[in-house]
Each structure stands twice: as structure tokens, then as C-alpha cells.
Amino acid sequence: MSMISCDMRYGRSDEQKRALSAGLLRVVSEATGEPANNIFFVIREGRGINFVEHGQHLPEFVEGNANDKELIARLK
């Protein structure tokens, strides 16, 4: 059984998390040949301060970021 682990900041809606998991399960299944129902997917959420990018702690997630809409559209 394959496993996908995703860490992200708190704040995404259930709909966003469902779209993310469905899209990732689909593309991993296509890439590996592993049936999607044999892939375990877990999302771990944390505060922005727990994520560091380019040496800077990230702010808390803000709903409605343009990148989120684009990502969700590509995963559908």
C-alpha cells in the first residue's frame, strides 16, 4: 500500500481538502498503476508559524488566495 502525506496550514475548507485528496490519489494512481483505493492519504494541519519557507515563518493561511483556486481547478 502506498502512502501520501500532506502537511499544510490550518484554514482550508473540507471541499478544498477533498479536491486535493481526490486529485492526488488520481495522479499517483495513474503514475504508479496502484489502484486509488490502495493508497492511504493523510493531511496534517498546523499553524503558519510551524512552516518556514526561504528562512521565513509563514503567516496564517488566508482563504481565497488565487493560487488555491488555480490548484483546485487543475486537480479536478
C-alpha positions as CSV (number, residue, x, y, z in Angstrom):
1,M,0.0,0.0,0.0
2,S,1.3,3.4,-1.0
3,M,1.0,6.4,1.4
4,I,0.8,10.1,0.6
5,S,1.4,12.6,3.4
6,C,0.5,16.2,3.2
7,D,1.3,19.0,5.7
8,M,-0.4,22.3,5.3
9,R,-1.5,25.3,7.3
10,Y,-4.9,25.3,9.0
11,G,-7.7,27.1,7.1
12,R,-8.6,25.1,4.0
13,S,-12.3,24.0,3.7
14,D,-13.4,20.4,3.7
15,E,-14.2,20.9,0.0
16,Q,-10.6,22.0,-0.7
17,K,-9.2,19.1,1.2
18,R,-11.5,16.6,-0.7
19,A,-10.4,18.1,-4.0
20,L,-6.8,17.9,-3.1
21,S,-7.0,14.3,-1.9
22,A,-9.1,13.2,-5.0
23,G,-6.7,14.8,-7.4
24,L,-3.5,13.5,-5.7
25,L,-5.0,10.0,-5.5
26,R,-5.9,10.1,-9.2
27,V,-2.5,11.3,-10.4
28,V,-0.5,9.0,-8.1
29,S,-2.7,6.1,-9.2
30,E,-2.1,7.0,-12.9
31,A,1.7,7.4,-12.4
32,T,2.2,4.2,-10.4
33,G,-0.5,1.9,-11.6
34,E,-1.6,1.4,-7.9
35,P,-5.4,1.4,-7.6
36,A,-6.5,4.6,-5.8
37,N,-8.3,2.5,-3.1
38,N,-4.9,1.0,-2.2
39,I,-3.4,4.4,-1.5
40,F,-3.5,5.9,2.0
41,F,-3.7,9.7,2.2
42,V,-3.3,11.8,5.4
43,I,-3.5,15.5,5.8
44,R,-1.8,17.1,8.8
45,E,-2.6,20.7,9.5
46,G,-0.6,23.2,11.6
47,R,-0.3,26.9,12.3
48,G,1.6,29.1,9.9
49,I,4.4,29.7,12.4
50,N,5.3,26.0,12.1
51,F,6.1,26.3,8.4
52,V,9.3,28.0,7.2
53,E,10.0,29.0,3.6
54,H,13.1,30.7,2.5
55,G,14.1,31.2,6.1
56,Q,10.8,33.0,7.0
57,H,8.0,31.7,9.1
58,L,4.8,31.7,7.1
59,P,1.7,33.7,8.2
60,E,-1.6,32.0,8.9
61,F,-3.4,30.8,5.9
62,V,-5.8,33.3,4.3
63,E,-8.9,31.9,2.5
64,G,-9.3,33.0,-1.1
65,N,-5.7,33.0,-2.2
66,A,-5.6,33.0,-6.0
67,N,-3.2,30.1,-6.0
68,D,-5.6,27.9,-4.2
69,K,-8.4,28.3,-6.8
70,E,-5.9,27.6,-9.6
71,L,-4.6,24.4,-7.8
72,I,-8.1,23.1,-7.1
73,A,-9.2,23.7,-10.8
74,R,-6.2,21.7,-12.0
75,L,-6.8,18.8,-9.7
76,K,-10.5,18.3,-10.8
